[in-house]
Amino acid sequence: MHETAVAQSIVETILVEAKKIDKKPIRAKISCGQFNALNDEVMEFAFDVASQDTACKGMKLEIHHVPLRANCKKCQNEFEFDIYSGSCPTCGNSEIEFVPDAPLLLEEIEFEDEDS
């Protein structure tokens, strides 16, 4: 279950950034590709556990899954890969090459406004 390690790392990163600006974090957005996929429910649980007793407790975590992309070796079309089809939607060729998958990223951290 790599979600636990990911959650701990995200919490640590958010805490470092929160300390720099002396504000409470309230929301974070992460993204991941299909080969770096996370189970949303497990990730949310792991994040809740990792954030206990920290400034991150109660934060909203948004998880965005970036679709896997592929290139057709015949027509060079780049497309969103559909595991149920497995072929190029333009020419039907099944000889494809995957584009590098999106990495796991902490994209955004939102902090409380000073007026809050």
Residue pairs with C-beta under 8 A, 6 or more apart in sequence:
1 42
1 46
2 38
3 38
3 39
3 42
3 43
3 45
3 46
4 46
4 49
4 50
6 38
6 43
6 46
6 104
7 43
7 46
7 47
7 49
7 50
7 51
8 46
8 50
10 28
10 30
10 47
10 50
10 61
10 106
11 47
11 50
11 51
11 54
11 56
13 106
14 25
14 28
14 56
14 59
14 106
14 109
15 25
15 54
15 55
15 56
17 25
17 109
18 24
18 25
18 55
18 56
18 109
18 111
21 111
23 111
23 112
23 114
24 55
24 111
24 112
25 55
25 56
25 59
25 109
25 110
25 111
25 112
26 58
26 59
26 60
26 110
26 111
26 112
27 59
27 60
27 61
27 62
27 108
27 109
27 110
28 59
28 60
28 61
28 62
28 106
28 108
28 109
28 110
29 61
29 62
29 63
29 64
29 106
29 107
29 108
30 38
30 61
30 62
30 63
30 64
30 104
30 105
30 106
30 107
31 63
31 64
31 65
31 66
31 102
31 104
31 105
31 107
32 38
32 63
32 64
32 65
32 66
32 102
32 103
32 104
32 105
33 65
33 66
33 68
33 101
33 102
33 103
33 104
34 65
34 66
34 67
34 68
34 101
35 68
35 101
36 101
36 102
36 103
36 104
37 65
38 63
38 104
40 63
43 61
43 63
44 61
44 63
47 56
47 59
47 61
50 56
51 57
51 58
51 59
64 107
66 101
66 102
67 80
67 81
68 80
68 81
68 98
68 99
68 101
69 78
69 79
69 80
69 81
69 98
69 99
70 78
70 79
70 81
70 88
70 96
70 97
70 98
70 99
71 77
71 78
71 96
71 97
71 98
71 99
72 78
72 79
72 88
72 90
72 91
72 93
72 95
72 96
73 93
73 95
73 96
73 97
74 88
74 91
74 93
74 95
75 88
75 90
75 91
75 93
77 88
77 89
77 90
77 91
78 99
79 88
79 89
79 90
81 96
81 98
82 89
86 94
86 96
87 93
87 94
87 96
88 94
88 96
